[in-house]
Amino acid sequence: MIAAQLNVMVAEVLSAESVPNDGIGSTSLNPFLAPMKEVIIGGLATLIVFIMLFKYAWPAIKKGMNDRTARIQGDIDASVAARSQAEVDAADIRTSLGDVDGERSRLFAEADTQAAALLEDGRLRLTKEIEELEAKAVADIAAAAGRGADDLRVDIARYSSHAIEASVDATLDDATQQELIESFIARVGSGQGVTS
């Protein structure tokens, strides 16, 4: 509606006969001041534009500026907090740097203690394993000696049995052998058993 009224006013001004025309374009009666109708129309248009800007654009601009201010203030607060934290960290580092030698000595002493404990534990385990291996070796040697003695007895008994048979066969004749067998059977049958 306002735009329609402005168009009507502009059309009236342009069609006005009071404005001199030099054939090239419209000129004003006063070279320094615009015609009064143009001043009024231009002033009203400017006033309407400023009112619209003030009513609609200014709140958005003001909100944007307030948000920007808050963001900048937040960044400043964060940087102040970061600086104070950095100063605290720097003080802690300086304090801990002063005690680096003490900490190094403590860590080395702790490592030496752990290494000594590991060595002692290893020695104990090795000693125990060596004792177990020696006991097993002694038992294995005894078992092998027992098996060897048993094998030796069996071999001796077998060889002596063969040797006795061979010597009995060589020294006794058939008649003597028969007599020995019969006397043995007679003793067993009479219940006397075998006498040595």
ROTI-852654 format. One record per residue: residue number from 1; chain; y, z, x of N, C-alpha, C in turn. Coordinates in pm, 1 decimal, always signed. Atoms other than C-alpha are relative to their C-alpha. Example, Ala and Ser with C-alpha at 12.3 -4.5 7.8 and 13.67 -1.06 7.14 Angstrom:
! residues 2
  num  cadena   n_north      n_up    n_east  ca_north     ca_up   ca_east   c_north      c_up    c_east
    1       A    -119.0      +0.0     +89.0    -450.0    +780.0   +1230.0    +120.0      +0.0     +90.0
    2       A    -119.0      -6.0     -82.0    -106.0    +714.0   +1367.0    +109.0     +73.0     -77.0
//
This chain:
! residues 196
  num  cadena   n_north      n_up    n_east  ca_north     ca_up   ca_east   c_north      c_up    c_east
    1       A    -118.7      +0.0     +82.2      +0.0      +0.0      +0.0    +125.4      +0.0     +86.9
    2       A    -116.5      -5.3     -89.5    +237.8     +85.5    +281.5     +13.3    -132.4     +73.7
    3       A      -3.9    +127.7     -70.9    +140.4    -229.1    +466.5     +55.4    -110.4     -88.4
    4       A     -52.2    +100.7     +93.1    +218.4    -437.4    +156.4    +150.6     +12.4     -13.6
    5       A    -144.9     -20.7     +10.6    +561.6    -282.0    +124.0     +69.7     -46.3    +127.0
    6       A     -60.3     +45.0    -125.2    +628.7    -347.3    +491.5      +6.3    -152.4      +6.0
    7       A      +0.2    +146.6      +1.9    +532.0    -711.6    +448.7    +111.0     -55.1     -88.8
    8       A    -107.1     +43.4     +91.8    +769.0    -745.5    +154.6    +135.7     +17.9     +66.3
    9       A    -129.2     -26.3     -64.8   +1053.2    -590.1    +351.3     +26.4     -98.6    +113.2
   10       A     -16.0     +94.9    -110.3    +991.1    -810.2    +652.6     +33.1    -138.1     -55.3
   11       A     -27.2    +130.9     +61.1    +984.8   -1116.6    +429.2    +142.0      -7.4     -51.5
   12       A    -138.2      -1.5     +48.9   +1318.5   -1016.7    +270.9     +98.1     -14.4    +114.8
   13       A     -91.6      +6.9    -114.5   +1478.1    -966.5    +611.0      +1.1    -139.9     +57.1
   14       A      +6.8    +132.5     -59.2   +1357.2   -1298.3    +737.2     +63.1    -106.9     -90.9
   15       A     -57.7     +98.4     +92.8   +1473.6   -1478.3    +425.8    +145.5     +31.2     -33.7
   16       A    -138.7     -38.4     +32.7   +1811.5   -1309.2    +419.4     +96.9    -106.1     +48.0
   17       A     -99.0    +100.9     -35.2   +2105.5   -1539.8    +423.1    +111.6     +56.8     +84.0
   18       A    -109.0     -61.0     -75.3   +2329.9   -1290.2    +592.7     -22.7     -10.6    +149.9
   19       A     +28.9      +9.5    -142.2   +2158.0   -1344.7    +926.6     +39.2    -139.0     +45.3
   20       A     -41.7    +131.5     -47.8   +2329.0   -1625.3   +1117.0    -114.2     -71.2     +71.0
   21       A    +104.0     +80.6     -59.3   +2111.9   -1907.4   +1242.6     +70.1    -104.7     +83.0
   22       A     -65.1     +97.3     -87.3   +2215.3   -2118.4   +1540.3     -82.3    -126.3     +14.7
   23       A     +84.9    +117.4      -4.6   +1941.4   -2373.2   +1482.6    -116.9     +16.3     +94.2
   24       A    +110.1     -26.3     -93.1   +1721.3   -2236.3   +1757.7     -81.5    +117.4     -53.5
   25       A     +67.8    -117.8     +51.0   +1635.1   -1902.6   +1597.4    +104.0     +93.2     -57.7
   26       A     -91.5     -95.8     +60.4   +1783.8   -1603.4   +1427.9     +74.8     +73.1    +109.5
   27       A     -82.2     -77.4     -92.1   +2063.3   -1427.5   +1606.3     +69.0    +108.5     -78.7
   28       A     -64.5    -112.8     +64.6   +2237.8   -1103.4   +1527.3    +149.7     -20.4      +2.6
   29       A    -145.3      +7.0      +0.4   +2598.4   -1061.1   +1437.5     +56.1     +76.0    +118.3
   30       A     -43.5     -80.4    -112.5   +2631.3    -797.1   +1706.4     -99.1     -21.9    +113.5
   31       A     +94.2     +26.9    -108.2   +2484.1    -883.5   +2046.3     -65.6    +126.1     +53.1
   32       A     +55.4    -123.7     -55.4   +2417.3    -516.1   +2128.0     -83.8     +77.0    -100.3
   33       A     +73.5     -73.8    +101.8   +2287.5    -377.2   +1797.7     -74.2     -96.1     -90.3
   34       A     +79.3     +80.9     +91.2   +2013.3    -512.2   +1579.2     +56.3     +15.1    -140.9
   35       A     -46.1     -15.2    +137.6   +2082.2    -574.5   +1211.9     -57.1    +128.0     -59.5
   36       A     +35.0    -128.5     +54.9   +2062.4    -254.3   +1006.7    -134.4      -2.6     -72.6
   37       A    +128.6      +9.7     +69.8   +1768.7    -375.3    +794.2    -115.7      +2.7    +100.0
   38       A    +104.9      +0.8    -100.7   +1566.4    -442.2   +1107.6     -17.2    +138.7     +62.3
   39       A      +5.8    -134.4     -58.0   +1654.4    -100.6   +1249.8     -74.0     +92.7     -94.4
   40       A     +66.0     -87.2     +98.4   +1545.1     +67.6    +926.5    -149.1     -33.1      -6.4
   41       A    +141.0     +39.7     +10.2   +1221.0    -132.3    +901.8     -73.7     +37.2    +128.4
   42       A     +62.8     -34.6    -127.7   +1142.0     -88.1   +1271.2     -13.7    +150.6     +15.2
   43       A      +6.8    -145.9      -8.7   +1225.9    +282.3   +1253.8    -109.0     +56.1     -89.0
   44       A    +105.6     -46.4     +91.2   +1003.9    +328.4    +946.5    -139.6     -33.1     +55.7
   45       A    +129.8     +38.2     -55.9    +718.1    +137.4   +1111.5     -36.8     +90.6    +118.4
   46       A     +23.8     -87.2    -114.9    +754.4    +342.1   +1428.7     -34.8    +140.7     -47.1
   47       A     +25.3    -133.2     +54.3    +770.3    +664.0   +1228.3    -140.7      +7.7     -60.4
   48       A    +135.2      +2.1     +59.4    +453.6    +565.8   +1036.2    -106.0      -0.6    +109.4
   49       A     +97.1      +4.3    -110.2    +271.3    +482.4   +1360.7      -9.8    +136.0     +66.5
   50       A      +2.0    -132.6     -63.8    +376.8    +816.1   +1517.3     -66.0    +104.4     -88.7
   51       A     +63.9     -95.1     +92.2    +273.0   +1007.4   +1204.7    -150.8     -20.0      -0.1
   52       A    +143.9     +27.8      -1.6     -67.0    +835.7   +1202.3     -63.0     +47.4    +132.2
   53       A     +51.1     -47.3    -129.2    -110.3    +903.8   +1573.0      -6.8    +151.8      +2.6
   54       A      -3.1    -145.9      -1.4      -6.2   +1267.1   +1525.9    -111.1     +57.6     -88.7
   55       A     +96.4     -53.7     +95.6    -236.3   +1314.7   +1225.2    -144.6     -25.7     +42.4
   56       A    +139.1     +35.0     -28.4    -549.3   +1135.4   +1347.6     -34.6      +0.0    +148.8
   57       A     +32.9     +12.6    -141.8    -530.9   +1075.6   +1722.7     +24.1    +129.7     +76.7
   58       A     -34.4    -120.4     -75.8    -364.6   +1397.3   +1837.1    -110.9    +104.9      -1.7
   59       A    +108.3     -98.8      -5.3    -650.7   +1631.0   +1727.2    -113.0     -41.9     +95.1
   60       A    +105.2     +46.3     -90.7    -904.0   +1413.5   +1912.8     +44.7     +11.9    +145.3
   61       A     -52.8     -11.7    -136.7    -680.2   +1400.9   +2220.5      +4.5    +145.8     +42.0
   62       A      -9.6    -142.8     -31.2    -619.2   +1777.0   +2201.7    -139.9     +57.6     +25.6
   63       A    +137.3     -47.9     -19.5    -995.5   +1844.3   +2163.4     -54.9     -49.2    +134.1
   64       A     +46.1     +54.1    -127.6   -1072.3   +1614.8   +2457.4     +62.6     +73.1    +118.3
   65       A     -67.8     -72.3    -108.9    -812.1   +1790.7   +2672.8     -53.8    +142.8     +11.9
   66       A     +55.7    -136.0      -4.4    -943.9   +2136.1   +2574.1    -140.8      -0.5     +59.0
   67       A    +134.3     +10.4     -57.4   -1300.5   +2026.0   +2651.5      +6.2     -24.8    +150.0
   68       A     -16.6     +28.5    -143.1   -1186.1   +1887.2   +2985.5     +42.9    +126.4     +74.3
   69       A     -44.7    -124.9     -62.6   -1005.4   +2213.6   +3062.7    -116.5     +98.6     +11.3
   70       A    +114.4     -91.8      -2.9   -1315.1   +2414.9   +2969.6    -102.3     -44.3    +104.5
   71       A     +95.7     +50.5     -99.0   -1537.0   +2188.9   +3183.6     +49.3     +27.9    +141.6
   72       A     -55.6     -25.9    -133.6   -1303.6   +2219.9   +3480.6      -7.1    +148.9     +31.5
   73       A      +6.7    -144.8     -22.4   -1286.1   +2598.2   +3433.2    -144.3     +42.1     +28.4
   74       A    +140.9     -29.9     -25.5   -1666.3   +2611.2   +3415.9     -40.9     -40.3    +141.4
   75       A     +30.2     +43.8    -136.6   -1689.8   +2410.1   +3739.3     +61.2     +95.2    +102.5
   76       A     -65.8     -93.7     -92.6   -1440.1   +2643.4   +3905.8     -77.1    +130.9      +4.6
   77       A     +75.6    -125.7      +3.5   -1633.6   +2950.5   +3788.2    -133.3     -14.9     +72.9
   78       A    +129.1     +23.3     -67.8   -1961.8   +2797.8   +3908.1     +19.1      -7.9    +150.9
   79       A     -22.8      +9.4    -143.8   -1811.4   +2716.8   +4247.1     +33.7    +135.8     +59.8
   80       A     -30.0    -135.3     -48.9   -1674.2   +3070.9   +4280.0    -128.8     +80.6     +11.1
   81       A    +127.2     -72.3      -4.1   -2016.6   +3213.0   +4192.5     -86.5     -50.8    +115.3
   82       A     +79.3     +56.4    -109.7   -2185.8   +2974.6   +4437.7     +54.3     +45.3    +135.2
   83       A     -59.3     -45.0    -126.5   -1940.3   +3071.6   +4709.1     -34.7    +145.9     +27.5
   84       A     +33.2    -140.8     -21.4   -1998.6   +3443.0   +4653.6    -148.1     +16.2     +34.5
   85       A    +142.9      -5.9     -32.2   -2376.7   +3387.1   +4655.4     -24.6     -49.1    +142.5
   86       A     +14.3     +51.2    -136.9   -2344.9   +3182.1   +4975.5     +45.9    +104.2    +101.6
   87       A     -45.7    -104.8     -91.8   -2145.9   +3463.2   +5136.7    -103.0    +111.5     +11.2
   88       A    +104.3    -103.1      -2.8   -2414.3   +3715.1   +5036.0    -119.4     -48.9     +82.3
   89       A    +112.0     +55.7     -76.1   -2685.5   +3484.0   +5171.6     +31.9      -6.1    +149.2
   90       A     -39.1      +6.1    -141.5   -2491.4   +3434.4   +5494.3      -4.6    +138.3     +63.1
   91       A      +5.6    -136.7     -52.7   -2457.1   +3810.3   +5534.4    -144.8     +43.7     +20.3
   92       A    +141.7     -34.2     -15.8   -2832.0   +3852.9   +5475.2     -59.6     -68.9    +121.5
   93       A     +52.1     +74.6    -115.3   -2906.8   +3581.6   +5730.7     +49.3     +61.6    +130.3
   94       A     -52.6     -63.7    -122.3   -2675.7   +3743.0   +5984.0     -70.9    +131.7     +27.6
   95       A     +69.5    -128.0     -16.7   -2842.2   +4078.3   +5922.1    -142.1     -22.2     +50.2
   96       A    +137.7     +25.2     -41.2   -3190.7   +3934.3   +5952.8      -6.3     -63.2    +138.4
   97       A      -1.5     +57.8    -134.9   -3094.1   +3735.0   +6262.7     +13.0    +108.4    +105.1
   98       A     -13.5    -109.7     -94.4   -2996.7   +4059.0   +6428.1    -132.8     +68.2     +24.9
   99       A    +127.6     -68.9     -11.7   -3350.7   +4189.5   +6370.7    -115.3     -97.7     +25.7
  100       A    +104.7     +99.5     -24.9   -3539.7   +3873.3   +6468.1     -94.8     +48.0    +109.7
  101       A     +85.3     -46.5    -109.5   -3664.8   +4026.3   +6792.2     -93.3    +111.3     -46.7
  102       A     +84.1    -107.8     +53.3   -3789.2   +4337.6   +6612.9    -108.6     -53.5     -90.7
  103       A     +99.0     +61.2     +90.5   -3960.8   +4127.2   +6347.9    -105.7     -76.2     +79.5
  104       A     +94.7     +73.5     -84.9   -4116.8   +3905.8   +6616.0     -96.7     +96.8     +67.2
  105       A     +85.9     -99.5     -65.4   -4246.3   +4213.5   +6801.5     -98.2     +59.8     -99.3
  106       A     +88.1     -57.0    +101.7   -4385.1   +4359.0   +6478.3    -111.9     -97.8     -35.9
  107       A    +101.0    +100.5     +34.9   -4562.0   +4031.6   +6391.6    -101.8     -18.2    +113.2
  108       A     +92.6     +13.1    -112.8   -4707.8   +4001.2   +6742.7     -93.5    +120.6      +7.7
  109       A     +84.4    -120.0      -4.3   -4831.8   +4361.1   +6732.7    -104.1      -4.3    -111.3
  110       A     +94.1     +11.5    +112.1   -4987.8   +4301.1   +6391.8    -108.1    -103.4     +30.3
  111       A     +96.9    +103.5     -35.8   -5153.4   +3981.7   +6518.5     -97.0     +50.9    +107.1
  112       A     +88.2     -56.4    -102.9   -5286.3   +4165.4   +6826.6    -100.1     +97.0     -60.7
  113       A     +90.2     -95.6     +66.2   -5431.1   +4439.3   +6604.5    -109.9     -73.5     -75.8
  114       A     +98.9     +77.4     +75.0   -5601.6   +4185.2   +6382.2     -97.6     -70.4     +94.3
  115       A     +87.6     +68.0     -96.2   -5735.1   +3993.2   +6682.9     -98.2     +99.2     +62.7
  116       A     +89.1    -101.3     -57.9   -5873.8   +4314.4   +6835.7    -107.8     +39.9    -100.2
  117       A     +97.7     -35.7    +103.7   -6040.0   +4404.9   +6504.8    -103.8    -111.1     -15.2
  118       A     +93.6    +112.4     +10.4   -6192.9   +4056.0   +6483.1     -95.3      -4.0    +119.0
  119       A     +85.5      -0.5    -119.0   -6320.4   +4076.3   +6841.5    -104.0    +111.3      -7.8
  120       A     +92.5    -112.4      +9.6   -6473.4   +4419.1   +6783.6    -108.1     -27.6    -104.3
  121       A     +96.0     +33.7    +105.0   -6636.0   +4302.3   +6460.8     -98.7    -105.7     +49.4
  122       A     +86.9    +103.5     -55.3   -6770.9   +3992.6   +6637.7     -98.7     +57.0    +100.8
  123       A     +89.5     -61.5     -98.5   -6909.7   +4202.0   +6920.7    -109.6     +81.1     -67.7
  124       A    +100.1     -79.6     +71.3   -7081.6   +4439.0   +6679.7    -105.2     -89.6     -65.5
  125       A     +95.0     +91.6     +63.7   -7234.3   +4150.3   +6487.9     -92.2     -64.5    +103.0
  126       A     +82.5     +61.8    -105.3   -7351.3   +3982.1   +6810.1    -102.2     +98.6     +55.6
  127       A     +92.7    -101.8     -51.0   -7502.9   +4307.6   +6938.8    -114.3     +21.8     -98.7
  128       A    +102.9     -20.2    +103.0   -7686.5   +4358.6   +6609.5     -94.8    -119.3      -4.6
  129       A     +85.7    +118.3      +2.2   -7812.5   +4000.2   +6606.9     -90.2      -6.5    +122.1
  130       A     +80.9      +1.0    -122.3   -7929.6   +4030.0   +6969.2    -113.2    +101.8     -10.7
  131       A    +104.2    -101.7     +16.6   -8117.3   +4354.1   +6887.8    -108.1     -49.5     -95.5
  132       A     +97.8     +52.4     +95.3   -8280.4   +4188.2   +6586.5     -86.1    -108.4     +64.5
  133       A     +76.1    +105.3     -67.2   -8377.5   +3884.8   +6795.5     -97.8     +57.1    +102.8
  134       A     +89.5     -62.6     -98.2   -8521.5   +4108.8   +7071.6    -118.5     +65.9     -69.3
  135       A    +109.4     -64.3     +73.4   -8721.9   +4309.3   +6815.5     -97.3    -104.8     -52.3
  136       A     +87.0    +106.7     +50.1   -8851.7   +3988.3   +6663.4     -80.9     -61.0    +114.2
  137       A     +71.3     +57.1    -114.3   -8939.3   +3851.8   +7007.8    -112.0     +93.2     +45.3
  138       A    +104.1     -96.6     -39.5   -9127.8   +4172.5   +7097.7    -116.1      -5.1     -99.3
  139       A    +105.5      +6.8    +101.4   -9316.1   +4155.1   +6765.8     -78.3    -129.0     +13.2
  140       A     +69.7    +127.8     -17.5   -9393.5   +3787.0   +6821.6     -90.4      +2.4    +122.8
  141       A     +81.5      -9.3    -122.2   -9517.5   +3860.6   +7175.0    -124.1     +85.2     -25.1
  142       A    +114.8     -86.6     +29.6   -9734.5   +4145.5   +7047.3    -100.4     -73.0     -89.1
  143       A     +90.3     +74.1     +89.0   -9874.5   +3926.6   +6769.9     -73.5    -108.6     +77.9
  144       A     +64.9    +104.9     -80.2   -9940.2   +3645.4   +7015.5    -103.9     +61.2     +94.2
  145       A     +97.2     -66.1     -89.2  -10108.5   +3889.6   +7255.9    -122.5     +42.0     -79.7
  146       A    +114.5     -40.1     +83.5  -10322.9   +4025.3   +6970.7     -85.2    -119.7     -36.5
  147       A     +75.3    +121.4     +33.1  -10415.8   +3674.4   +6864.9     -74.4     -51.7    +122.5
  148       A     +65.1     +45.2    -124.1  -10491.7   +3585.7   +7227.7    -121.3     +85.9     +33.0
  149       A    +112.8     -89.8     -28.9  -10710.1   +3894.4   +7269.9    -113.3     -27.1     -98.0
  150       A    +103.7     +30.3     +99.6  -10891.7   +3819.1   +6943.8     -69.3    -132.0     +33.6
  151       A     +58.8    +129.6     -36.5  -10937.9   +3456.6   +7048.2     -89.5     +14.1    +123.0
  152       A     +77.7     -22.3    -121.2  -11059.5   +3575.8   +7387.4    -132.0     +70.3     -32.8
  153       A    +123.3     -69.6     +39.9  -11312.9   +3817.2   +7225.7     -97.2     -97.1     -67.5
  154       A     +85.5     +95.8     +70.5  -11439.8   +3539.8   +6998.3     -63.2     -95.6    +100.3
  155       A     +54.6     +92.9    -101.0  -11471.2   +3303.7   +7292.5    -105.9     +68.8     +87.6
  156       A     +96.2     -74.3     -83.8  -11645.7   +3572.1   +7502.9    -130.9     +20.5     -75.3
  157       A    +122.2     -22.9     +79.5  -11884.6   +3653.6   +7218.8     -78.9    -129.3     -13.6
  158       A     +68.6    +127.5     +15.9  -11963.5   +3288.0   +7163.3     -68.0     -41.2    +132.1
  159       A     +57.8     +39.9    -128.3  -12014.7   +3216.0   +7535.3    -115.1     +93.5     +40.8
  160       A    +106.9     -93.0     -38.0  -12217.0   +3531.9   +7588.1    -123.5     -21.9     -87.2
  161       A    +113.6     +30.1     +87.1  -12431.0   +3446.8   +7284.8     -75.6    -121.5     +52.6
  162       A     +65.6    +118.4     -56.5  -12495.8   +3104.4   +7433.2     -70.3     +32.9    +132.5
  163       A     +59.4     -34.7    -130.3  -12557.2   +3253.6   +7773.5    -126.5     +82.9     -19.3
  164       A    +119.0     -83.5     +24.5  -12798.9   +3514.0   +7632.6    -114.9     -87.5     -49.1
  165       A    +104.3     +87.8     +51.6  -12984.3   +3250.6   +7438.9     -59.1     -84.8    +112.9
  166       A     +48.0     +84.0    -109.8  -12999.6   +3030.4   +7743.8     -85.9     +82.0     +96.4
  167       A     +77.3     -81.4     -95.0  -13119.5   +3319.3   +7965.4    -130.2     +46.6     -62.5
  168       A    +123.6     -41.5     +66.4  -13370.1   +3440.8   +7706.1     -96.6    -117.6      -3.7
  169       A     +87.9    +117.4      +3.4  -13498.9   +3087.1   +7664.8     -57.4     -29.7    +140.1
  170       A     +45.3     +32.3    -135.0  -13523.0   +3048.5   +8041.4     -98.7    +104.6     +52.4
  171       A     +82.5    -105.6     -57.2  -13689.5   +3383.9   +8116.0    -120.3     +37.0     -86.0
  172       A    +111.8     -38.9     +86.7  -13910.7   +3445.1   +7816.6     -84.1    -123.1     -35.5
  173       A     +87.4    +107.6     +45.7  -14207.0   +3239.4   +7732.4     -22.3     +16.8    -148.6
  174       A     +18.2      -1.3    +144.5  -14317.7   +3168.8   +7378.6     -78.0    +123.5     -45.2
  175       A     +82.2    -115.3     +40.4  -14573.6   +3449.8   +7363.0     +83.0    +126.7      +2.5
  176       A     -84.9    -118.7     -10.4  -14321.1   +3716.0   +7474.8    +103.4      -1.7    -111.0
  177       A     -99.2     +11.9    +107.9  -14066.4   +3588.2   +7228.5     -64.2     +37.6    -132.1
  178       A     +69.2     -28.3    +124.7  -14318.3   +3607.3   +6947.3     -27.1    +148.8     -10.5
  179       A     +28.6    -143.8      -0.3  -14412.9   +3962.6   +7042.7    +125.8     +79.5     -27.2
  180       A    -128.1     -69.2     +24.8  -14045.5   +4073.0   +7048.3     +41.2     -12.7    -146.1
  181       A     -39.1     +22.6    +139.3  -13982.3   +3922.1   +6705.9     -87.7     +85.8     -90.4
  182       A     +89.8     -77.3     +84.2  -14285.7   +4092.2   +6555.4     +27.7    +148.3     +12.5
  183       A     -31.5    -142.0     -16.3  -14198.0   +4431.8   +6702.4    +132.4     +33.4     -69.9
  184       A    -129.1     -21.3     +70.3  -13845.1   +4394.8   +6564.4     -23.6      +9.5    -149.7
  185       A     +28.8      +0.1    +143.1  -13978.4   +4314.3   +6218.9     -74.7    +128.5     -36.4
  186       A     +75.4    -121.8     +26.6  -14215.6   +4609.6   +6239.8     +91.8    +120.4      -2.9
  187       A     -93.9    -111.7      -2.9  -13934.0   +4849.8   +6330.2     +90.5      -3.9    -122.9
  188       A     -85.4     +12.1    +116.5  -13712.7   +4718.8   +6049.9     -80.7     +35.1    -123.3
  189       A     +84.8     -28.7    +115.6  -14000.3   +4738.8   +5805.0     -35.8    +146.9      -7.6
  190       A     +36.0    -140.9      +2.7  -14084.4   +5098.2   +5908.5    +120.8     +88.1     -25.9
  191       A    -120.0     -76.7     +31.9  -13724.6   +5205.4   +5845.8     +66.0     +59.7    +120.4
  192       A     -62.1     -55.9    -117.8  -13642.6   +5293.6   +6202.3    +127.7     -74.1     +34.9
  193       A    -116.6     +81.6     -30.9  -13384.6   +5018.3   +6226.6      -2.5     -47.0    +141.5
  194       A     -11.1     +54.1    -133.4  -13262.5   +4866.6   +6539.2     +49.1    +110.7     +90.2
  195       A     -45.0    -100.4     -95.7  -13238.4   +5102.1   +6835.3     +58.9     -70.5    +118.0
  196       A     -65.7     +66.0    -110.5  -13012.4   +5027.1   +7113.9     -62.4     +40.5    +130.0
//
